[in-house]
Amino acid sequence: MERVKPMIKRIGLTLCIFSILAFAGCSKVNKENYDKIKIGVEYEKVVGILGEPNTCEETMLKTSSCMWGSSEKQIEIKFVGDTVIWRSSKGL
């Protein structure tokens, strides 16, 4: 029974590490996806690439600013209507 406990701990630790790496690797907020988003791209195509934004604020005259990611690693895109007019990234 004593030999089983360390093995269970190792299996649990291995699964934990694998889960963290898998989650980090699945992030859509990355340089490759940022490069796919060009000025003039429609909002729906951006959502298809990055998923739904974390935040999206409507400003004046049908202009909105949306952000994907976190404060360390993010993509920010400004739209007029449903069209990209500006984009920036941080930490990619």
Secondary structure, DSSP 8 states (H G I E B T S, - for coil): -TTHHHHHHHHHHHHHHHHHHHHHHT-S-SHHHHHH--TT-BHHHHHHHH-S-SEEEE-STTEEEEEEE-SSSEEEEEEETTEEEEEEEE--
